[in-house]
Structure formats: structure tokens, C-alpha cells
Amino acid sequence: MTKGRVEAFSDGVLAIIITIMVLELRPPHTDTIDSLKPLWPVLLSYILSFINIGIYWNNHHHMFQATQKVNGTVLWSNTHLLFWLSLIPFVTAWMGENHFTTIPVALYGCVLWMCGFA
């Protein structure tokens, strides 16, 4: 397998992850600036997660620029990373909807830790 296929698959998964996150953003029903105030935790959690996904995408890109050959170990390692990254939309939404309470933030941190581990 060529590294281009792994990169393309990973890029697609990351694009879907970001798409899922942005689709979770719901606009207010009124047209005033004040109507945005209750949404700040959701928007802040989205921005935080978007930056994290962007960092992983950038690092993934640079790592595969240095890669010469892809084998089964690389494929499974990449799948492991993508699994943990795919949980980011869930924990992002939970954290934002619950205004950064302890348990959602702790789970968000655990998912990010597992992304780093992967």
C-alpha cells in the first residue's frame, strides 16, 4: 500500500470529524448579539477542538512526508489514532452543552490524552 492512500483516508476521516463538529453548532433563533451569549461554551469548545484536530492533521501530514513505506503496523497505528480522534466531536459537544463541568471536561482530556498516546 502506498502512503498516499493512508494520507487520503486519514484526511477524509479528519474532514468528516470537523464536519460533524460544525454541524453540532446551532444558531440562535433571534438576530441579536445577546442571543449568542448562551452559546459561548459551545463555540469555545468547537474552537478548542478545531485547533486540536488541525494540529493532529498538520503533524500527520509532516510525519507522512518523512515516511518511505507503509506496513501493517503503520496502518493499525493510524487506525488507532483515527479512532480516538473520531471521539472528539462527542466529547466536544458534551463539554460545550454542559458549560465545561467536571466530568465532560475530564472525559475530553482523557480522549485528547489517548489521541496523544496513539
Residue frames relative to the residue before (quaternion, step in Angstrom):
aa qw qx qy qz dx dy dz
M 1.0000 0.0000 0.0000 0.0000 0.00 0.00 0.00
T 0.3841 -0.7203 0.5264 0.2378 3.53 -1.02 0.77
K 0.5940 -0.5823 0.4152 0.3683 3.54 -1.19 0.52
G 0.5582 0.6224 -0.3813 0.3945 3.59 1.18 -0.48
R 0.6393 0.5190 -0.3268 0.4638 3.58 1.04 -0.73
V 0.6494 0.5036 -0.3173 0.4732 3.59 0.97 -0.83
E 0.6490 0.5173 -0.3137 0.4613 3.57 0.96 -0.86
A 0.6698 0.5038 -0.3017 0.4545 3.58 0.90 -0.93
F 0.6480 0.5084 -0.3151 0.4715 3.58 0.96 -0.86
S 0.6728 0.4972 -0.2916 0.4638 3.57 0.88 -0.95
D 0.6290 0.5254 -0.3311 0.4676 3.60 0.98 -0.81
G 0.6516 0.5187 -0.3082 0.4598 3.58 1.00 -0.84
V 0.6546 0.5020 -0.3121 0.4713 3.57 0.94 -0.87
L 0.6681 0.4937 -0.3056 0.4653 3.59 0.89 -0.87
A 0.6298 0.5212 -0.3369 0.4672 3.60 1.04 -0.72
I 0.6466 0.5045 -0.3182 0.4756 3.59 1.01 -0.77
I 0.6218 0.5436 -0.3403 0.4494 3.59 0.99 -0.81
I 0.6752 0.4729 -0.2934 0.4842 3.60 0.89 -0.91
T 0.6317 0.5337 -0.3340 0.4523 3.59 1.00 -0.77
I 0.6394 0.5132 -0.3268 0.4700 3.59 0.94 -0.84
M 0.6600 0.5139 -0.3185 0.4460 3.58 0.91 -0.87
V 0.7004 0.4607 -0.2929 0.4599 3.60 0.83 -0.90
L 0.6271 0.5321 -0.3490 0.4493 3.61 1.08 -0.54
E 0.5942 0.5618 -0.3569 0.4517 3.58 1.24 -0.33
L 0.5740 0.5717 -0.3870 0.4404 3.60 1.22 -0.32
R 0.1026 -0.7996 0.5915 0.0180 3.56 -0.68 1.11
P 0.3821 -0.7280 0.5122 0.2482 3.59 -0.76 0.96
P 0.5548 -0.5923 0.4521 0.3701 3.58 -1.18 0.48
H 0.5405 -0.6503 0.4400 0.3023 3.56 -1.25 0.42
T 0.7078 0.3653 -0.2620 0.5449 3.57 1.27 -0.05
D 0.4942 -0.6973 0.4553 0.2494 3.54 -1.28 0.38
T 0.5047 0.6491 -0.4339 0.3682 3.59 1.11 0.52
I 0.6028 -0.5573 0.4321 0.3731 3.55 -1.23 0.51
D 0.6134 0.5716 -0.3441 0.4227 3.58 1.06 -0.74
S 0.6248 0.5533 -0.3481 0.4270 3.58 1.09 -0.56
L 0.6147 0.5500 -0.3443 0.4485 3.59 1.26 -0.26
K 0.5249 0.6828 -0.3979 0.3162 3.59 1.16 -0.56
P 0.6916 0.4637 -0.3190 0.4527 3.66 0.80 -0.78
L 0.6608 0.5321 -0.2994 0.4365 3.59 1.22 -0.41
W 0.4206 0.7454 -0.4561 0.2437 3.62 1.21 -0.16
P 0.6504 0.5018 -0.3685 0.4352 3.70 0.86 -0.65
V 0.6407 0.5182 -0.3229 0.4655 3.58 1.02 -0.79
L 0.6739 0.4859 -0.2913 0.4743 3.59 0.91 -0.89
L 0.6521 0.5141 -0.3148 0.4598 3.58 0.95 -0.83
S 0.6626 0.4869 -0.3151 0.4740 3.60 0.94 -0.81
Y 0.6156 0.5354 -0.3433 0.4653 3.61 1.08 -0.68
I 0.6611 0.5053 -0.3096 0.4603 3.60 0.88 -0.94
L 0.6450 0.5251 -0.3101 0.4604 3.57 0.94 -0.91
S 0.7049 0.4543 -0.2683 0.4741 3.58 0.86 -0.93
F 0.6087 0.5451 -0.3552 0.4541 3.59 1.04 -0.71
I 0.6462 0.5083 -0.3141 0.4747 3.58 0.96 -0.85
N 0.6539 0.5105 -0.3176 0.4592 3.60 0.92 -0.85
I 0.6523 0.4930 -0.3141 0.4825 3.60 0.92 -0.87
G 0.6398 0.5318 -0.3214 0.4522 3.59 0.99 -0.81
I 0.6372 0.5166 -0.3221 0.4726 3.58 1.02 -0.78
Y 0.6700 0.4876 -0.3036 0.4702 3.58 0.91 -0.87
W 0.6402 0.5164 -0.3340 0.4603 3.59 0.98 -0.79
N 0.6560 0.5130 -0.3045 0.4623 3.57 0.94 -0.91
N 0.6760 0.4830 -0.2926 0.4734 3.59 0.87 -0.92
H 0.6209 0.5416 -0.3308 0.4602 3.57 1.03 -0.82
H 0.6451 0.5269 -0.3078 0.4599 3.56 0.95 -0.92
H 0.6964 0.4676 -0.2790 0.4674 3.59 0.83 -0.94
M 0.6294 0.5313 -0.3381 0.4552 3.58 1.02 -0.74
F 0.7108 0.4427 -0.2739 0.4730 3.59 0.91 -0.83
Q 0.5401 0.5775 -0.4198 0.4456 3.60 1.19 -0.19
A 0.7075 0.4377 -0.2492 0.4956 3.56 1.14 -0.66
T 0.5671 0.6171 -0.3714 0.3996 3.59 1.28 -0.22
Q 0.2699 -0.7677 0.5646 0.1382 3.54 -0.96 0.92
K 0.8182 0.0780 0.0356 0.5685 3.55 0.94 -0.95
V 0.2228 -0.7560 0.6025 0.1254 3.56 -1.10 0.75
N 0.0202 -0.7856 0.6183 -0.0010 3.55 -0.89 0.98
G 0.7698 -0.3723 0.2519 0.4530 3.56 -1.29 -0.09
T 0.6230 0.5441 -0.3418 0.4461 3.58 1.02 -0.74
V 0.6504 0.5019 -0.3111 0.4778 3.58 0.97 -0.84
L 0.6490 0.5249 -0.3230 0.4460 3.59 0.94 -0.86
W 0.6931 0.4632 -0.2812 0.4754 3.59 0.88 -0.91
S 0.6266 0.5239 -0.3381 0.4675 3.59 1.04 -0.69
N 0.6506 0.5088 -0.3021 0.4760 3.55 1.01 -0.82
T 0.6401 0.5177 -0.3147 0.4725 3.57 1.02 -0.81
H 0.6150 0.5441 -0.3308 0.4650 3.56 1.06 -0.79
L 0.6572 0.4962 -0.3016 0.4804 3.59 0.93 -0.89
L 0.6828 0.4954 -0.2997 0.4455 3.60 0.82 -0.94
F 0.5876 0.5650 -0.3729 0.4432 3.58 1.08 -0.63
W 0.7083 0.4523 -0.2721 0.4687 3.58 0.76 -1.00
L 0.6304 0.5188 -0.3379 0.4682 3.58 1.03 -0.72
S 0.6422 0.5460 -0.3326 0.4230 3.60 1.03 -0.72
L 0.6285 0.5312 -0.3400 0.4552 3.61 1.21 -0.30
I 0.4790 0.7006 -0.4239 0.3163 3.59 1.24 -0.29
P 0.6450 0.5060 -0.3697 0.4373 3.69 0.83 -0.69
F 0.6378 0.5316 -0.3319 0.4478 3.61 0.99 -0.76
V 0.7304 0.4195 -0.2565 0.4741 3.57 0.71 -1.03
T 0.5813 0.5658 -0.3689 0.4537 3.59 1.15 -0.54
A 0.6808 0.4823 -0.2858 0.4713 3.56 0.86 -0.98
W 0.6593 0.5130 -0.3143 0.4510 3.59 0.92 -0.89
M 0.6641 0.5075 -0.2966 0.4619 3.56 0.95 -0.90
G 0.6923 0.4830 -0.2821 0.4559 3.60 0.88 -0.92
E 0.6763 0.5019 -0.2931 0.4525 3.57 0.95 -0.87
N 0.7469 0.3723 -0.2069 0.5106 3.58 1.13 -0.57
H 0.4853 -0.7272 0.3938 0.2837 3.55 1.26 0.56
F 0.6741 -0.5562 0.2867 0.3923 3.55 0.87 1.08
T 0.2231 0.7692 -0.5622 0.2061 3.59 0.90 0.88
T 0.7556 -0.4789 0.2336 0.3810 3.54 -1.26 0.52
I 0.7257 0.4581 -0.2734 0.4345 3.59 0.62 -1.09
P 0.6724 0.4713 -0.3260 0.4685 3.68 0.80 -0.81
V 0.6509 0.5040 -0.3215 0.4679 3.61 0.98 -0.79
A 0.6393 0.5200 -0.3258 0.4635 3.59 1.00 -0.79
L 0.6636 0.4821 -0.3123 0.4792 3.60 0.95 -0.82
Y 0.6002 0.5476 -0.3492 0.4668 3.58 1.06 -0.73
G 0.6616 0.5020 -0.2931 0.4737 3.57 0.95 -0.90
C 0.6417 0.5195 -0.3238 0.4621 3.59 0.99 -0.79
V 0.6512 0.5022 -0.3171 0.4725 3.58 0.95 -0.85
L 0.6610 0.4873 -0.3143 0.4763 3.60 0.92 -0.82
W 0.6179 0.5294 -0.3441 0.4686 3.60 1.05 -0.71
M 0.6704 0.4863 -0.3016 0.4723 3.58 0.93 -0.84
C 0.5855 0.5421 -0.3709 0.4750 3.61 1.11 -0.59
G 0.6698 0.4945 -0.2937 0.4697 3.56 0.93 -0.90
F 0.6362 0.5235 -0.3167 0.4701 3.56 1.03 -0.79
A 0.6624 0.5083 -0.3023 0.4599 3.56 0.96 -0.90
